[in-house]
Amino acid sequence: MQGNTLALLMKDRKSLYLLISALIVITVAFTLISVWGYRFYFSKKFPHYPRAPLSENASIDKKTNDSRMQQVRLDSAIRHFNDPADTIAYDLSDHQLAVKIMQFNKLKNEIALILQDRYSAKDSTAETKIAALERNIEELRIQNIAITKENARLNEMVTQLLEKTQKEKEKKPAYGQSPQQPALSLPLLVSHLRFGAYNNDQKTWLASEAKRLVGSFEINVKAENRTTEIYIVIIKPNGQVLLNASGSAATFNTNAGRKTYSAVVHFDNAKDNRKRLQFSVNSNQFNKGKYIMQIYHQGIMIGRLQNILY
């Protein structure tokens, strides 16, 4: 009797343990389901609910997109610089503008090398250089406007000089010319002017290295031309006329009287039309500053260009 009672008690204890274990499993499962449901509910209701950090692939994609945006800015800046409607016209003797263009090309090449590495962490380097490139483009645009204004001023000056000469000829006609006959236009024009300093055969912008000043231009000769000399006057930074180291001072006639010249170029009316003429003036010493080349024909200045030595 007593043995049966003991066996019954042992059986009840096993059943109790199994029941407790089942309750624990159910409680844990319910807790996990509740946590999952809570996160799912809030992720749907609040899209900006804090999420896990971006994976490594997402970070790489972001850097790639940033790099693409930098490439777009660079391409846009280059297209803007090369726009035919906004072409920058300049003369090779303009040292400041030449330096700006060299800086532009250097920045463009450096940015292209940076953007080749799409996963580089130093994105700020490309941003800085693109910003510098954009600033240089704007400076070139401003300088181009200044050059255009200077060309317009020179054209206006030549036009006024021609009008003045024509009025003077109308007031005092030449021998055998009727007073009603209009005065002739200039019989010779120059174009495509070049003016720079050289150390032997190498061009330089340094006064300490310069040994000679070289200039050239194309001529357009009309049939009525009778004068076959072109006089070159080079004004030094101190305002005086530069004389050739191997020559002495000589003068020629202008509308304003006698004027000292630096060089003279002779040409043939028939053979040298549309031809580029060149001159060279040597000196033992060149000082820093602005040198101005003036071209005269029949006593009238028909061309002008400047160059700066540093």
C-alpha positions in Angstrom: 0.0 0.0 0.0 2.7 2.4 1.0 4.8 1.5 -2.2 1.9 2.3 -4.5 1.5 5.7 -2.8 5.2 6.5 -3.3 5.1 5.6 -7.0 2.0 7.9 -7.5 3.8 10.8 -5.9 6.9 10.4 -8.2 4.7 10.3 -11.3 3.0 13.5 -10.2 6.3 15.3 -9.8 7.4 14.4 -13.3 4.2 15.7 -14.7 4.7 18.9 -12.8 8.2 19.4 -14.2 7.0 18.8 -17.7 4.3 21.4 -17.2 6.7 24.0 -15.9 9.1 23.4 -18.8 6.3 23.8 -21.3 5.2 27.1 -19.6 8.8 28.4 -19.8 9.0 27.6 -23.6 5.7 29.2 -24.3 6.7 32.4 -22.3 10.0 32.7 -24.2 8.3 32.2 -27.6 5.6 34.8 -26.7 8.3 37.3 -25.7 10.2 36.9 -28.9 7.1 37.2 -31.0 6.1 40.3 -29.1 9.5 41.9 -29.6 9.5 41.1 -33.4 5.9 42.5 -33.7 6.9 45.7 -31.8 9.8 46.4 -34.1 7.8 45.5 -37.3 5.0 47.8 -36.2 7.2 50.8 -35.5 9.3 50.3 -38.6 6.1 50.6 -40.7 4.5 53.4 -38.7 7.7 55.5 -38.3 9.9 55.3 -41.5 12.6 57.4 -39.8 12.9 55.0 -36.8 16.6 54.5 -36.0 18.1 51.8 -38.1 21.3 49.9 -38.2 24.4 51.6 -39.7 24.9 51.5 -43.4 26.7 48.4 -44.6 30.1 48.6 -46.2 28.6 48.2 -49.7 26.2 51.1 -49.0 29.1 53.3 -47.9 31.0 52.5 -51.1 27.9 53.2 -53.2 27.6 56.6 -51.4 31.2 57.4 -52.2 30.7 56.4 -55.8 27.7 58.7 -56.1 29.7 61.6 -54.6 32.5 60.9 -57.1 30.0 60.9 -59.9 28.6 64.2 -58.8 32.2 65.6 -58.7 32.8 64.3 -62.2 29.5 66.0 -63.4 30.7 69.3 -61.8 34.1 69.0 -63.5 32.6 68.1 -66.9 30.2 71.1 -66.6 33.0 73.5 -65.8 35.1 72.2 -68.7 32.1 72.5 -71.1 31.5 76.0 -69.9 35.2 76.9 -70.5 35.2 75.4 -74.0 31.8 76.8 -75.1 32.3 78.3 -78.6 29.9 81.1 -77.7 32.2 82.2 -74.9 35.7 81.6 -76.4 38.5 83.4 -74.7 40.7 85.2 -77.2 44.2 86.1 -76.1 47.6 86.9 -77.4 50.5 84.6 -76.6 52.5 87.6 -75.3 50.0 88.1 -72.5 51.9 86.4 -69.7 49.2 86.7 -67.0 46.6 85.0 -69.2 49.0 82.3 -70.3 49.8 81.5 -66.6 46.0 81.3 -65.8 45.5 78.8 -68.7 48.4 76.7 -67.5 46.9 76.6 -64.0 43.6 75.6 -65.5 45.1 72.7 -67.4 47.1 71.6 -64.3 44.0 71.6 -62.1 42.0 69.7 -64.7 44.6 66.9 -65.0 44.9 66.6 -61.1 41.1 66.3 -60.7 40.9 63.7 -63.4 43.5 61.6 -61.6 41.7 62.0 -58.3 38.3 60.9 -59.8 39.9 57.7 -61.2 39.9 56.3 -57.7 36.2 56.0 -57.1 36.6 54.6 -53.6 39.1 57.2 -52.3 38.3 58.5 -48.8 39.8 61.9 -49.6 36.8 63.3 -51.4 37.5 66.8 -50.0 40.6 67.0 -52.2 38.6 66.8 -55.4 36.0 69.2 -54.0 38.8 71.8 -53.2 40.4 71.5 -56.7 37.1 71.7 -58.5 36.3 74.9 -56.6 39.7 76.3 -57.6 39.1 75.3 -61.2 35.8 77.2 -61.2 37.4 80.2 -59.7 40.1 80.2 -62.4 37.5 79.9 -65.1 35.7 83.0 -63.7 39.0 84.9 -63.6 39.7 84.0 -67.2 36.3 85.2 -68.2 36.9 88.5 -66.4 40.3 88.9 -68.1 38.8 88.1 -71.5 36.3 90.9 -71.0 39.1 93.3 -70.2 41.1 92.2 -73.3 38.0 92.7 -75.4 37.5 96.2 -74.1 41.1 97.0 -74.7 40.8 95.9 -78.3 37.7 97.9 -78.8 39.5 101.0 -77.3 42.4 100.5 -79.7 40.0 100.1 -82.7 38.2 103.3 -81.7 41.5 105.1 -81.4 42.6 104.0 -84.9 39.2 105.0 -86.3 39.4 108.5 -84.7 43.0 108.9 -86.1 41.9 107.9 -89.6 38.9 110.4 -89.4 41.3 113.1 -88.2 43.7 112.4 -91.1 41.0 112.4 -93.6 39.6 115.7 -92.4 43.0 117.3 -92.6 43.5 116.1 -96.2 40.1 117.4 -97.1 41.0 120.8 -95.7 44.3 120.9 -97.5 44.1 118.8 -100.7 47.3 117.6 -102.4 48.6 119.3 -105.5 46.4 118.4 -108.5 43.7 117.0 -106.3 40.3 118.7 -106.4 38.8 119.8 -103.0 35.8 117.6 -103.5 37.8 114.4 -103.9 37.8 112.3 -100.7 41.2 111.4 -99.1 42.5 107.9 -99.6 42.3 105.3 -96.7 45.4 103.8 -95.3 47.4 102.1 -98.0 48.8 99.4 -95.5 47.3 97.5 -92.6 48.9 95.1 -90.1 47.4 92.1 -88.3 48.3 89.1 -86.1 50.8 91.0 -84.0 53.4 89.2 -81.9 55.8 90.7 -79.4 58.0 89.0 -76.8 61.4 88.7 -75.1 63.9 86.0 -76.0 67.0 84.4 -74.5 68.7 83.1 -77.6 65.9 81.0 -79.1 63.9 80.5 -75.9 61.0 82.9 -75.1 61.2 84.3 -71.6 59.2 86.7 -69.3 62.2 87.4 -67.0 64.0 90.7 -67.5 67.2 89.1 -66.1 67.2 86.4 -68.8 66.1 88.6 -71.8 68.6 89.4 -74.5 66.4 90.8 -77.2 62.8 91.8 -78.1 61.3 90.2 -81.1 58.1 91.3 -82.9 56.3 90.2 -86.0 53.1 91.0 -87.9 51.3 90.4 -91.2 50.9 93.2 -93.8 48.1 93.9 -96.2 49.4 96.3 -98.9 47.1 98.2 -101.2 47.9 99.1 -104.8 48.2 102.8 -104.1 51.0 102.4 -101.5 54.2 104.2 -102.3 56.1 103.9 -98.9 58.0 100.7 -98.4 59.3 101.3 -94.8 57.6 100.4 -91.5 59.1 102.0 -88.4 59.0 100.3 -85.0 59.0 102.2 -81.7 59.5 100.3 -78.4 58.7 102.3 -75.3 60.6 101.1 -72.2 59.1 101.1 -68.7 60.7 104.4 -67.9 59.0 106.0 -71.0 62.1 106.3 -73.2 62.5 104.7 -76.6 64.5 101.5 -76.6 67.5 101.7 -79.0 69.3 98.8 -80.5 72.6 98.0 -78.7 74.6 98.1 -81.9 73.0 101.2 -83.4 72.5 104.9 -82.7 69.4 107.1 -82.3 67.5 107.9 -85.5 64.2 109.6 -86.2 61.4 109.6 -88.8 58.5 111.9 -89.6 55.0 111.6 -87.9 52.0 113.8 -87.8 53.2 115.0 -84.4 56.8 115.8 -85.6 60.0 113.8 -85.6 60.1 110.7 -83.5 62.9 108.3 -82.5 62.5 104.7 -83.6 63.9 101.3 -82.5 63.9 99.4 -85.8 62.8 99.8 -89.4 61.4 97.1 -91.7 61.6 97.3 -95.5 59.3 95.4 -97.8 58.3 95.0 -101.4 54.8 96.0 -102.4 54.3 93.2 -104.9 56.2 90.3 -103.3 55.5 90.8 -99.6 51.7 91.4 -99.6 50.0 89.1 -97.0 53.5 88.2 -95.7 54.7 88.1 -92.1 57.5 90.6 -91.3 59.8 90.4 -88.3 62.2 92.6 -86.4 64.6 92.1 -83.5 66.0 94.7 -81.0 69.0 93.7 -78.9 70.0 95.3 -75.6 72.6 94.8 -72.9 70.1 95.2 -70.1 66.4 94.9 -69.8 64.6 96.3 -66.7 61.4 94.9 -65.2 58.1 96.4 -66.3 55.9 97.1 -69.4 57.3 97.3 -72.9 55.1 98.8 -75.6 55.5 98.1 -79.3 54.2 100.8 -81.7 54.1 100.3 -85.5 54.2 103.3 -87.8 53.6 103.7 -91.5 53.5 107.0 -93.3 53.8 108.8 -90.0 50.6 107.1 -88.6 50.6 104.5 -85.8 48.8 101.4 -87.3 49.5 98.8 -84.6 50.3 98.5 -80.9 51.0 95.6 -78.5 52.6 95.3 -75.1 54.7 92.8 -73.2 55.6 92.7 -69.4 58.9 91.5 -68.1 59.2 90.3 -64.5 
